[in-house]
Amino acid sequence: MQMNDPIHISDKATVEIQDIMTNKKIPEGYGLRVGVKGAGCGVSFILGFDKEKEGDNAYLINEIPVFIQKKEVMFLIGKEVDFYEGADARGFVFTDPSTP
């Protein structure tokens, strides 16, 4: 993670994202959209694939283009995108490595 990147993408999540981009034939020019939804008491985090839009900050994290709306960056600073694979579930999760 570069010092100016607001989020970290774990090695496991990086492999999964790259596999999805290749296997699902995500078009050239698209990247990982990381965002938030909700307000008030709490927010939930969202992931998807999208083109860069007006109002986005663009990053290159682990060779993956990442787009985050400028107004949402503050909610994501310090978060890590990880990939969980267990008997009960499988998927991307957001963690906060600074929280014990």
Biopython code that builds the backbone (N, CA, C, O; Angstrom):
import numpy as np
from Bio.PDB.StructureBuilder import StructureBuilder

atoms = [
    (1, "MET", "N", (0.849, -1.172, 0.000)),
    (1, "MET", "CA", (0.000, 0.000, 0.000)),
    (1, "MET", "C", (0.893, 1.233, 0.000)),
    (1, "MET", "O", (1.800, 1.360, 0.822)),
    (2, "GLN", "N", (0.625, 2.128, -0.923)),
    (2, "GLN", "CA", (1.358, 3.381, -0.944)),
    (2, "GLN", "C", (0.794, 4.282, 0.141)),
    (2, "GLN", "O", (-0.350, 4.120, 0.566)),
    (3, "MET", "N", (1.602, 5.227, 0.580)),
    (3, "MET", "CA", (1.190, 6.099, 1.676)),
    (3, "MET", "C", (-0.074, 6.900, 1.350)),
    (3, "MET", "O", (-0.838, 7.234, 2.255)),
    (4, "ASN", "N", (-0.302, 7.209, 0.090)),
    (4, "ASN", "CA", (-1.472, 8.023, -0.249)),
    (4, "ASN", "C", (-2.698, 7.192, -0.614)),
    (4, "ASN", "O", (-3.735, 7.757, -0.962)),
    (5, "ASP", "N", (-2.605, 5.875, -0.545)),
    (5, "ASP", "CA", (-3.763, 5.025, -0.816)),
    (5, "ASP", "C", (-4.639, 4.966, 0.436)),
    (5, "ASP", "O", (-4.143, 4.647, 1.516)),
    (6, "PRO", "N", (-5.926, 5.266, 0.310)),
    (6, "PRO", "CA", (-6.779, 5.256, 1.499)),
    (6, "PRO", "C", (-7.086, 3.853, 2.010)),
    (6, "PRO", "O", (-7.351, 3.673, 3.199)),
    (7, "ILE", "N", (-7.055, 2.856, 1.123)),
    (7, "ILE", "CA", (-7.378, 1.486, 1.526)),
    (7, "ILE", "C", (-6.234, 0.545, 1.180)),
    (7, "ILE", "O", (-5.337, 0.883, 0.408)),
    (8, "HIS", "N", (-6.288, -0.627, 1.764)),
    (8, "HIS", "CA", (-5.342, -1.699, 1.469)),
    (8, "HIS", "C", (-6.151, -2.858, 0.890)),
    (8, "HIS", "O", (-7.285, -3.097, 1.304)),
    (9, "ILE", "N", (-5.571, -3.564, -0.053)),
    (9, "ILE", "CA", (-6.200, -4.776, -0.591)),
    (9, "ILE", "C", (-5.261, -5.932, -0.260)),
    (9, "ILE", "O", (-4.107, -5.948, -0.688)),
    (10, "SER", "N", (-5.766, -6.896, 0.505)),
    (10, "SER", "CA", (-4.925, -8.032, 0.908)),
    (10, "SER", "C", (-4.494, -8.834, -0.316)),
    (10, "SER", "O", (-5.086, -8.731, -1.391)),
    (11, "ASP", "N", (-3.453, -9.629, -0.125)),
    (11, "ASP", "CA", (-2.964, -10.474, -1.222)),
    (11, "ASP", "C", (-4.049, -11.433, -1.701)),
    (11, "ASP", "O", (-4.215, -11.644, -2.903)),
    (12, "LYS", "N", (-4.783, -12.008, -0.759)),
    (12, "LYS", "CA", (-5.846, -12.962, -1.114)),
    (12, "LYS", "C", (-6.953, -12.267, -1.926)),
    (12, "LYS", "O", (-7.443, -12.809, -2.917)),
    (13, "ALA", "N", (-7.338, -11.054, -1.487)),
    (13, "ALA", "CA", (-8.364, -10.302, -2.212)),
    (13, "ALA", "C", (-7.851, -9.867, -3.584)),
    (13, "ALA", "O", (-8.608, -9.856, -4.554)),
    (14, "THR", "N", (-6.582, -9.512, -3.668)),
    (14, "THR", "CA", (-5.990, -9.111, -4.953)),
    (14, "THR", "C", (-6.116, -10.239, -5.975)),
    (14, "THR", "O", (-6.506, -10.008, -7.120)),
    (15, "VAL", "N", (-5.785, -11.455, -5.554)),
    (15, "VAL", "CA", (-5.875, -12.618, -6.456)),
    (15, "VAL", "C", (-7.318, -12.823, -6.905)),
    (15, "VAL", "O", (-7.570, -13.040, -8.090)),
    (16, "GLU", "N", (-8.266, -12.756, -5.972)),
    (16, "GLU", "CA", (-9.684, -12.944, -6.319)),
    (16, "GLU", "C", (-10.174, -11.862, -7.285)),
    (16, "GLU", "O", (-10.871, -12.167, -8.253)),
    (17, "ILE", "N", (-9.815, -10.602, -7.027)),
    (17, "ILE", "CA", (-10.245, -9.498, -7.900)),
    (17, "ILE", "C", (-9.668, -9.675, -9.295)),
    (17, "ILE", "O", (-10.376, -9.506, -10.288)),
    (18, "GLN", "N", (-8.385, -10.013, -9.375)),
    (18, "GLN", "CA", (-7.765, -10.217, -10.690)),
    (18, "GLN", "C", (-8.405, -11.399, -11.419)),
    (18, "GLN", "O", (-8.598, -11.342, -12.633)),
    (19, "ASP", "N", (-8.733, -12.466, -10.694)),
    (19, "ASP", "CA", (-9.413, -13.617, -11.306)),
    (19, "ASP", "C", (-10.780, -13.210, -11.851)),
    (19, "ASP", "O", (-11.144, -13.588, -12.964)),
    (20, "ILE", "N", (-11.531, -12.444, -11.071)),
    (20, "ILE", "CA", (-12.858, -11.991, -11.522)),
    (20, "ILE", "C", (-12.725, -11.120, -12.764)),
    (20, "ILE", "O", (-13.474, -11.285, -13.727)),
    (21, "MET", "N", (-11.768, -10.191, -12.742)),
    (21, "MET", "CA", (-11.594, -9.289, -13.887)),
    (21, "MET", "C", (-11.248, -10.064, -15.161)),
    (21, "MET", "O", (-11.677, -9.702, -16.256)),
    (22, "THR", "N", (-10.470, -11.130, -15.001)),
    (22, "THR", "CA", (-10.084, -11.951, -16.155)),
    (22, "THR", "C", (-11.213, -12.882, -16.581)),
    (22, "THR", "O", (-11.582, -12.914, -17.755)),
    (23, "ASN", "N", (-11.763, -13.640, -15.633)),
    (23, "ASN", "CA", (-12.756, -14.668, -15.953)),
    (23, "ASN", "C", (-14.113, -14.107, -16.356)),
    (23, "ASN", "O", (-14.815, -14.714, -17.165)),
    (24, "LYS", "N", (-14.488, -12.965, -15.808)),
    (24, "LYS", "CA", (-15.776, -12.346, -16.151)),
    (24, "LYS", "C", (-15.630, -11.334, -17.286)),
    (24, "LYS", "O", (-16.581, -10.653, -17.667)),
    (25, "LYS", "N", (-14.405, -11.259, -17.814)),
    (25, "LYS", "CA", (-14.124, -10.371, -18.958)),
    (25, "LYS", "C", (-14.573, -8.931, -18.683)),
    (25, "LYS", "O", (-15.286, -8.323, -19.481)),
    (26, "ILE", "N", (-14.140, -8.406, -17.538)),
    (26, "ILE", "CA", (-14.423, -7.011, -17.206)),
    (26, "ILE", "C", (-13.729, -6.153, -18.275)),
    (26, "ILE", "O", (-12.531, -6.318, -18.508)),
    (27, "PRO", "N", (-14.458, -5.250, -18.920)),
    (27, "PRO", "CA", (-13.891, -4.488, -20.045)),
    (27, "PRO", "C", (-12.690, -3.621, -19.666)),
    (27, "PRO", "O", (-12.541, -3.197, -18.520)),
    (28, "GLU", "N", (-11.855, -3.376, -20.644)),
    (28, "GLU", "CA", (-10.711, -2.473, -20.502)),
    (28, "GLU", "C", (-11.221, -1.111, -20.037)),
    (28, "GLU", "O", (-12.277, -0.662, -20.484)),
    (29, "GLY", "N", (-10.501, -0.465, -19.164)),
    (29, "GLY", "CA", (-10.920, 0.842, -18.674)),
    (29, "GLY", "C", (-11.760, 0.779, -17.414)),
    (29, "GLY", "O", (-12.038, 1.809, -16.799)),
    (30, "TYR", "N", (-12.168, -0.424, -17.022)),
    (30, "TYR", "CA", (-12.938, -0.588, -15.788)),
    (30, "TYR", "C", (-11.970, -0.902, -14.648)),
    (30, "TYR", "O", (-10.869, -1.407, -14.866)),
    (31, "GLY", "N", (-12.399, -0.597, -13.453)),
    (31, "GLY", "CA", (-11.615, -0.906, -12.271)),
    (31, "GLY", "C", (-12.540, -1.270, -11.134)),
    (31, "GLY", "O", (-13.751, -1.403, -11.315)),
    (32, "LEU", "N", (-11.962, -1.429, -9.969)),
    (32, "LEU", "CA", (-12.724, -1.784, -8.782)),
    (32, "LEU", "C", (-13.314, -0.516, -8.177)),
    (32, "LEU", "O", (-12.580, 0.406, -7.820)),
    (33, "ARG", "N", (-14.620, -0.469, -8.064)),
    (33, "ARG", "CA", (-15.295, 0.652, -7.408)),
    (33, "ARG", "C", (-15.498, 0.270, -5.950)),
    (33, "ARG", "O", (-16.129, -0.741, -5.640)),
    (34, "VAL", "N", (-14.951, 1.097, -5.056)),
    (34, "VAL", "CA", (-15.118, 0.897, -3.621)),
    (34, "VAL", "C", (-15.920, 2.085, -3.118)),
    (34, "VAL", "O", (-15.588, 3.235, -3.405)),
    (35, "GLY", "N", (-16.970, 1.803, -2.371)),
    (35, "GLY", "CA", (-17.819, 2.896, -1.921)),
    (35, "GLY", "C", (-18.521, 2.585, -0.623)),
    (35, "GLY", "O", (-18.319, 1.539, -0.007)),
    (36, "VAL", "N", (-19.350, 3.527, -0.230)),
    (36, "VAL", "CA", (-20.140, 3.372, 0.984)),
    (36, "VAL", "C", (-21.597, 3.619, 0.658)),
    (36, "VAL", "O", (-21.931, 4.315, -0.301)),
    (37, "LYS", "N", (-22.456, 3.035, 1.473)),
    (37, "LYS", "CA", (-23.888, 3.238, 1.308)),
    (37, "LYS", "C", (-24.467, 3.397, 2.696)),
    (37, "LYS", "O", (-24.026, 2.755, 3.649)),
    (38, "GLY", "N", (-25.450, 4.253, 2.797)),
    (38, "GLY", "CA", (-26.065, 4.500, 4.084)),
    (38, "GLY", "C", (-25.526, 5.772, 4.707)),
    (38, "GLY", "O", (-24.576, 6.378, 4.210)),
    (39, "ALA", "N", (-26.137, 6.153, 5.777)),
    (39, "ALA", "CA", (-25.720, 7.360, 6.489)),
    (39, "ALA", "C", (-26.237, 7.271, 7.909)),
    (39, "ALA", "O", (-26.777, 6.242, 8.315)),
    (40, "GLY", "N", (-26.080, 8.318, 8.647)),
    (40, "GLY", "CA", (-26.592, 8.332, 10.008)),
    (40, "GLY", "C", (-25.771, 7.459, 10.924)),
    (40, "GLY", "O", (-24.582, 7.709, 11.119)),
    (41, "CYS", "N", (-26.381, 6.444, 11.486)),
    (41, "CYS", "CA", (-25.730, 5.608, 12.493)),
    (41, "CYS", "C", (-24.595, 4.757, 11.942)),
    (41, "CYS", "O", (-23.684, 4.391, 12.685)),
    (42, "GLY", "N", (-24.635, 4.443, 10.673)),
    (42, "GLY", "CA", (-23.578, 3.598, 10.147)),
    (42, "GLY", "C", (-23.604, 3.520, 8.641)),
    (42, "GLY", "O", (-24.579, 3.893, 7.989)),
    (43, "VAL", "N", (-22.517, 3.031, 8.113)),
    (43, "VAL", "CA", (-22.422, 2.860, 6.670)),
    (43, "VAL", "C", (-22.038, 1.414, 6.386)),
    (43, "VAL", "O", (-21.426, 0.743, 7.218)),
    (44, "SER", "N", (-22.402, 0.955, 5.214)),
    (44, "SER", "CA", (-21.925, -0.340, 4.758)),
    (44, "SER", "C", (-21.054, -0.080, 3.543)),
    (44, "SER", "O", (-21.212, 0.925, 2.850)),
    (45, "PHE", "N", (-20.150, -0.980, 3.301)),
    (45, "PHE", "CA", (-19.185, -0.808, 2.223)),
    (45, "PHE", "C", (-19.597, -1.641, 1.023)),
    (45, "PHE", "O", (-20.141, -2.735, 1.167)),
    (46, "ILE", "N", (-19.332, -1.110, -0.158)),
    (46, "ILE", "CA", (-19.722, -1.809, -1.377)),
    (46, "ILE", "C", (-18.520, -1.940, -2.318)),
    (46, "ILE", "O", (-17.610, -1.111, -2.321)),
    (47, "LEU", "N", (-18.552, -3.002, -3.105)),
    (47, "LEU", "CA", (-17.547, -3.263, -4.132)),
    (47, "LEU", "C", (-18.252, -3.559, -5.439)),
    (47, "LEU", "O", (-19.340, -4.135, -5.448)),
    (48, "GLY", "N", (-17.641, -3.171, -6.531)),
    (48, "GLY", "CA", (-18.175, -3.491, -7.840)),
    (48, "GLY", "C", (-17.143, -3.124, -8.893)),
    (48, "GLY", "O", (-16.041, -2.686, -8.563)),
    (49, "PHE", "N", (-17.493, -3.297, -10.136)),
    (49, "PHE", "CA", (-16.605, -2.919, -11.231)),
    (49, "PHE", "C", (-17.283, -1.824, -12.025)),
    (49, "PHE", "O", (-18.473, -1.907, -12.329)),
    (50, "ASP", "N", (-16.518, -0.796, -12.359)),
    (50, "ASP", "CA", (-17.099, 0.388, -12.962)),
    (50, "ASP", "C", (-15.997, 1.168, -13.671)),
    (50, "ASP", "O", (-14.808, 0.915, -13.478)),
    (51, "LYS", "N", (-16.424, 2.123, -14.497)),
    (51, "LYS", "CA", (-15.486, 3.063, -15.114)),
    (51, "LYS", "C", (-15.286, 4.228, -14.168)),
    (51, "LYS", "O", (-16.110, 4.482, -13.290)),
    (52, "GLU", "N", (-14.194, 4.925, -14.354)),
    (52, "GLU", "CA", (-13.953, 6.135, -13.565)),
    (52, "GLU", "C", (-14.998, 7.178, -13.932)),
    (52, "GLU", "O", (-15.322, 7.367, -15.104)),
    (53, "LYS", "N", (-15.518, 7.852, -12.913)),
    (53, "LYS", "CA", (-16.551, 8.867, -13.120)),
    (53, "LYS", "C", (-16.082, 10.202, -12.573)),
    (53, "LYS", "O", (-15.125, 10.281, -11.803)),
    (54, "GLU", "N", (-16.781, 11.249, -12.990)),
    (54, "GLU", "CA", (-16.483, 12.577, -12.465)),
    (54, "GLU", "C", (-16.695, 12.552, -10.950)),
    (54, "GLU", "O", (-17.681, 11.997, -10.463)),
    (55, "GLY", "N", (-15.779, 13.147, -10.224)),
    (55, "GLY", "CA", (-15.880, 13.152, -8.767)),
    (55, "GLY", "C", (-15.161, 11.987, -8.108)),
    (55, "GLY", "O", (-15.223, 11.834, -6.888)),
    (56, "ASP", "N", (-14.480, 11.162, -8.898)),
    (56, "ASP", "CA", (-13.738, 10.024, -8.351)),
    (56, "ASP", "C", (-12.290, 10.402, -8.057)),
    (56, "ASP", "O", (-11.707, 11.262, -8.718)),
    (57, "ASN", "N", (-11.732, 9.749, -7.063)),
    (57, "ASN", "CA", (-10.288, 9.687, -6.899)),
    (57, "ASN", "C", (-9.884, 8.338, -7.477)),
    (57, "ASN", "O", (-10.540, 7.329, -7.216)),
    (58, "ALA", "N", (-8.823, 8.312, -8.249)),
    (58, "ALA", "CA", (-8.358, 7.067, -8.859)),
    (58, "ALA", "C", (-7.020, 6.662, -8.240)),
    (58, "ALA", "O", (-6.141, 7.495, -8.020)),
    (59, "TYR", "N", (-6.889, 5.384, -7.971)),
    (59, "TYR", "CA", (-5.675, 4.837, -7.376)),
    (59, "TYR", "C", (-5.287, 3.585, -8.150)),
    (59, "TYR", "O", (-6.117, 2.981, -8.830)),
    (60, "LEU", "N", (-4.035, 3.206, -8.042)),
    (60, "LEU", "CA", (-3.588, 1.923, -8.558)),
    (60, "LEU", "C", (-3.042, 1.168, -7.356)),
    (60, "LEU", "O", (-1.959, 1.473, -6.856)),
    (61, "ILE", "N", (-3.799, 0.185, -6.900)),
    (61, "ILE", "CA", (-3.438, -0.568, -5.704)),
    (61, "ILE", "C", (-3.225, -2.022, -6.110)),
    (61, "ILE", "O", (-4.140, -2.674, -6.614)),
    (62, "ASN", "N", (-2.022, -2.522, -5.889)),
    (62, "ASN", "CA", (-1.658, -3.893, -6.276)),
    (62, "ASN", "C", (-1.969, -4.143, -7.755)),
    (62, "ASN", "O", (-2.454, -5.212, -8.128)),
    (63, "GLU", "N", (-1.681, -3.144, -8.585)),
    (63, "GLU", "CA", (-1.906, -3.229, -10.035)),
    (63, "GLU", "C", (-3.387, -3.252, -10.410)),
    (63, "GLU", "O", (-3.725, -3.550, -11.556)),
    (64, "ILE", "N", (-4.261, -2.947, -9.477)),
    (64, "ILE", "CA", (-5.703, -2.904, -9.742)),
    (64, "ILE", "C", (-6.142, -1.443, -9.734)),
    (64, "ILE", "O", (-5.910, -0.739, -8.751)),
    (65, "PRO", "N", (-6.778, -0.970, -10.824)),
    (65, "PRO", "CA", (-7.325, 0.384, -10.789)),
    (65, "PRO", "C", (-8.492, 0.427, -9.793)),
    (65, "PRO", "O", (-9.395, -0.408, -9.850)),
    (66, "VAL", "N", (-8.464, 1.396, -8.894)),
    (66, "VAL", "CA", (-9.486, 1.527, -7.860)),
    (66, "VAL", "C", (-10.078, 2.924, -7.944)),
    (66, "VAL", "O", (-9.346, 3.912, -8.006)),
    (67, "PHE", "N", (-11.409, 3.008, -7.946)),
    (67, "PHE", "CA", (-12.115, 4.284, -8.020)),
    (67, "PHE", "C", (-12.968, 4.466, -6.768)),
    (67, "PHE", "O", (-13.734, 3.584, -6.380)),
    (68, "ILE", "N", (-12.812, 5.639, -6.145)),
    (68, "ILE", "CA", (-13.578, 5.975, -4.945)),
    (68, "ILE", "C", (-14.077, 7.403, -5.106)),
    (68, "ILE", "O", (-13.303, 8.305, -5.427)),
    (69, "GLN", "N", (-15.366, 7.607, -4.882)),
    (69, "GLN", "CA", (-15.910, 8.968, -4.904)),
    (69, "GLN", "C", (-15.189, 9.801, -3.846)),
    (69, "GLN", "O", (-14.986, 9.352, -2.718)),
    (70, "LYS", "N", (-14.804, 11.020, -4.227)),
    (70, "LYS", "CA", (-14.059, 11.883, -3.298)),
    (70, "LYS", "C", (-14.778, 12.035, -1.958)),
    (70, "LYS", "O", (-14.135, 12.028, -0.908)),
    (71, "LYS", "N", (-16.098, 12.172, -1.984)),
    (71, "LYS", "CA", (-16.849, 12.389, -0.744)),
    (71, "LYS", "C", (-16.915, 11.140, 0.136)),
    (71, "LYS", "O", (-17.330, 11.225, 1.291)),
    (72, "GLU", "N", (-16.513, 9.987, -0.395)),
    (72, "GLU", "CA", (-16.578, 8.740, 0.374)),
    (72, "GLU", "C", (-15.223, 8.296, 0.920)),
    (72, "GLU", "O", (-15.150, 7.381, 1.741)),
    (73, "VAL", "N", (-14.151, 8.944, 0.463)),
    (73, "VAL", "CA", (-12.801, 8.527, 0.862)),
    (73, "VAL", "C", (-12.639, 8.526, 2.376)),
    (73, "VAL", "O", (-12.032, 7.609, 2.931)),
    (74, "MET", "N", (-13.172, 9.538, 3.049)),
    (74, "MET", "CA", (-12.972, 9.651, 4.503)),
    (74, "MET", "C", (-13.548, 8.459, 5.269)),
    (74, "MET", "O", (-13.065, 8.139, 6.354)),
    (75, "PHE", "N", (-14.569, 7.800, 4.725)),
    (75, "PHE", "CA", (-15.163, 6.632, 5.387)),
    (75, "PHE", "C", (-14.318, 5.374, 5.187)),
    (75, "PHE", "O", (-14.482, 4.385, 5.902)),
    (76, "LEU", "N", (-13.412, 5.423, 4.208)),
    (76, "LEU", "CA", (-12.660, 4.229, 3.825)),
    (76, "LEU", "C", (-11.204, 4.230, 4.283)),
    (76, "LEU", "O", (-10.533, 3.200, 4.229)),
    (77, "ILE", "N", (-10.718, 5.379, 4.732)),
    (77, "ILE", "CA", (-9.303, 5.483, 5.116)),
    (77, "ILE", "C", (-8.966, 4.444, 6.181)),
    (77, "ILE", "O", (-9.631, 4.349, 7.213)),
    (78, "GLY", "N", (-7.921, 3.671, 5.909)),
    (78, "GLY", "CA", (-7.450, 2.661, 6.856)),
    (78, "GLY", "C", (-8.129, 1.309, 6.750)),
    (78, "GLY", "O", (-7.726, 0.366, 7.430)),
    (79, "LYS", "N", (-9.153, 1.192, 5.910)),
    (79, "LYS", "CA", (-9.845, -0.096, 5.758)),
    (79, "LYS", "C", (-9.037, -1.024, 4.854)),
    (79, "LYS", "O", (-8.246, -0.580, 4.022)),
    (80, "GLU", "N", (-9.257, -2.309, 5.039)),
    (80, "GLU", "CA", (-8.639, -3.316, 4.186)),
    (80, "GLU", "C", (-9.730, -4.148, 3.529)),
    (80, "GLU", "O", (-10.677, -4.579, 4.186)),
    (81, "VAL", "N", (-9.590, -4.367, 2.240)),
    (81, "VAL", "CA", (-10.456, -5.296, 1.523)),
    (81, "VAL", "C", (-9.756, -6.648, 1.604)),
    (81, "VAL", "O", (-8.617, -6.794, 1.161)),
    (82, "ASP", "N", (-10.438, -7.624, 2.165)),
    (82, "ASP", "CA", (-9.875, -8.958, 2.304)),
    (82, "ASP", "C", (-10.846, -9.948, 1.679)),
    (82, "ASP", "O", (-11.971, -9.589, 1.331)),
    (83, "PHE", "N", (-10.413, -11.183, 1.538)),
    (83, "PHE", "CA", (-11.283, -12.222, 1.000)),
    (83, "PHE", "C", (-11.361, -13.341, 2.020)),
    (83, "PHE", "O", (-10.343, -13.907, 2.417)),
    (84, "TYR", "N", (-12.591, -13.657, 2.445)),
    (84, "TYR", "CA", (-12.825, -14.697, 3.437)),
    (84, "TYR", "C", (-13.322, -15.950, 2.733)),
    (84, "TYR", "O", (-14.202, -15.899, 1.873)),
    (85, "GLU", "N", (-12.739, -17.062, 3.118)),
    (85, "GLU", "CA", (-13.167, -18.333, 2.547)),
    (85, "GLU", "C", (-13.254, -19.345, 3.679)),
    (85, "GLU", "O", (-12.235, -19.823, 4.177)),
    (86, "GLY", "N", (-14.468, -19.666, 4.079)),
    (86, "GLY", "CA", (-14.668, -20.613, 5.171)),
    (86, "GLY", "C", (-15.793, -21.565, 4.841)),
    (86, "GLY", "O", (-16.395, -21.479, 3.770)),
    (87, "ALA", "N", (-16.078, -22.473, 5.756)),
    (87, "ALA", "CA", (-17.146, -23.444, 5.544)),
    (87, "ALA", "C", (-18.512, -22.768, 5.540)),
    (87, "ALA", "O", (-19.452, -23.259, 4.915)),
    (88, "ASP", "N", (-18.619, -21.634, 6.244)),
    (88, "ASP", "CA", (-19.909, -20.959, 6.378)),
    (88, "ASP", "C", (-20.171, -19.909, 5.302)),
    (88, "ASP", "O", (-21.326, -19.607, 5.003)),
    (89, "ALA", "N", (-19.120, -19.356, 4.723)),
    (89, "ALA", "CA", (-19.305, -18.275, 3.745)),
    (89, "ALA", "C", (-18.028, -18.084, 2.932)),
    (89, "ALA", "O", (-16.959, -18.592, 3.268)),
    (90, "ARG", "N", (-18.188, -17.330, 1.849)),
    (90, "ARG", "CA", (-17.067, -17.028, 0.964)),
    (90, "ARG", "C", (-17.352, -15.674, 0.350)),
    (90, "ARG", "O", (-18.421, -15.467, -0.224)),
    (91, "GLY", "N", (-16.407, -14.744, 0.461)),
    (91, "GLY", "CA", (-16.628, -13.451, -0.166)),
    (91, "GLY", "C", (-15.701, -12.377, 0.368)),
    (91, "GLY", "O", (-14.861, -12.622, 1.233)),
    (92, "PHE", "N", (-15.876, -11.193, -0.166)),
    (92, "PHE", "CA", (-15.050, -10.064, 0.226)),
    (92, "PHE", "C", (-15.571, -9.479, 1.530)),
    (92, "PHE", "O", (-16.777, -9.411, 1.765)),
    (93, "VAL", "N", (-14.634, -9.061, 2.368)),
    (93, "VAL", "CA", (-14.972, -8.420, 3.629)),
    (93, "VAL", "C", (-14.099, -7.183, 3.808)),
    (93, "VAL", "O", (-12.982, -7.104, 3.296)),
    (94, "PHE", "N", (-14.631, -6.236, 4.539)),
    (94, "PHE", "CA", (-13.866, -5.043, 4.898)),
    (94, "PHE", "C", (-13.439, -5.195, 6.342)),
    (94, "PHE", "O", (-14.252, -5.516, 7.209)),
    (95, "THR", "N", (-12.166, -4.963, 6.597)),
    (95, "THR", "CA", (-11.662, -5.030, 7.963)),
    (95, "THR", "C", (-10.966, -3.713, 8.286)),
    (95, "THR", "O", (-10.645, -2.921, 7.400)),
    (96, "ASP", "N", (-10.749, -3.510, 9.551)),
    (96, "ASP", "CA", (-10.012, -2.335, 10.004)),
    (96, "ASP", "C", (-8.806, -2.845, 10.770)),
    (96, "ASP", "O", (-8.901, -3.111, 11.968)),
    (97, "PRO", "N", (-7.653, -2.987, 10.084)),
    (97, "PRO", "CA", (-6.474, -3.564, 10.731)),
    (97, "PRO", "C", (-5.981, -2.785, 11.942)),
    (97, "PRO", "O", (-5.239, -3.338, 12.753)),
    (98, "SER", "N", (-6.366, -1.528, 12.091)),
    (98, "SER", "CA", (-5.917, -0.735, 13.232)),
    (98, "SER", "C", (-6.736, -1.022, 14.495)),
    (98, "SER", "O", (-6.363, -0.593, 15.587)),
    (99, "THR", "N", (-7.855, -1.749, 14.346)),
    (99, "THR", "CA", (-8.690, -2.093, 15.488)),
    (99, "THR", "C", (-8.265, -3.466, 16.016)),
    (99, "THR", "O", (-8.232, -4.436, 15.259)),
    (100, "PRO", "N", (-7.941, -3.552, 17.305)),
    (100, "PRO", "CA", (-7.481, -4.855, 17.850)),
    (100, "PRO", "C", (-8.577, -5.900, 17.873)),
    (100, "PRO", "O", (-8.343, -7.031, 18.298)),
]
sb = StructureBuilder()
sb.init_structure("model")
sb.init_model(0)
sb.init_chain("A")
sb.init_seg("    ")
for serial, (resi, resn, name, xyz) in enumerate(atoms, 1):
    if name == "N":
        sb.init_residue(resn, " ", resi, " ")
    sb.init_atom(name, np.array(xyz, "f"), 0.0, 1.0, " ", f" {name:<3s}", serial, name[0])
structure = sb.get_structure()
